[in-house]
Amino acid sequence: MRTAFLVLLCSGCLAFSQQPTDVSGWMARGEQALKSAHYGEAADAFQHAIDIDPSNVTAHQYLGAVFFASNSQNDLAANQNNCKMSTSHR
């Protein structure tokens, strides 16, 4: 019984530690981190989503929200400029 519990626990850890491979996975991870006020993790996740799809306006908006929530005004201004540039190339 105890061994089965440890196997399940370890398999759950492996699944959690895997990195998302698509925009929706990174967005979900970023949203969860933002809700938990883990701003560094949230910013990394949204940046990964932007790296995959630079025209993803929602990812840029969430990244701006992270910078606003964490009071990082320089990063917020840079993100606004990047969002304007990525949406103007549509």
RAHU-V985714 format. One record per backbone hydrogen bond with DSSP energy under -1.0 kcal/mol. CO is the residue of the C=O (numbers start at 1). NH is the residue of the N-H. If there is no record, write none. Layout:
CO;NH + CO;NH
This chain:
1;5 + 2;6 + 3;7 + 4;8 + 5;9 + 6;10 + 7;11 + 8;12 + 9;13 + 10;14 + 11;15 + 12;16 + 13;17 + 22;26 + 23;27 + 24;28 + 25;29 + 26;30 + 27;31 + 28;32 + 29;33 + 30;34 + 31;35 + 32;36 + 33;38 + 34;37 + 37;39 + 38;42 + 39;43 + 40;44 + 41;45 + 42;46 + 43;47 + 44;48 + 45;49 + 46;50 + 47;51 + 48;52 + 49;53 + 53;56 + 55;57 + 56;60 + 57;61 + 58;62 + 59;63 + 60;64 + 61;65 + 62;66 + 63;67 + 64;68 + 65;69 + 66;70 + 67;72 + 68;71 + 72;76 + 73;77 + 74;78 + 75;79 + 76;80 + 77;81 + 78;82 + 79;83 + 80;84 + 81;85 + 82;86 + 83;87 + 84;88
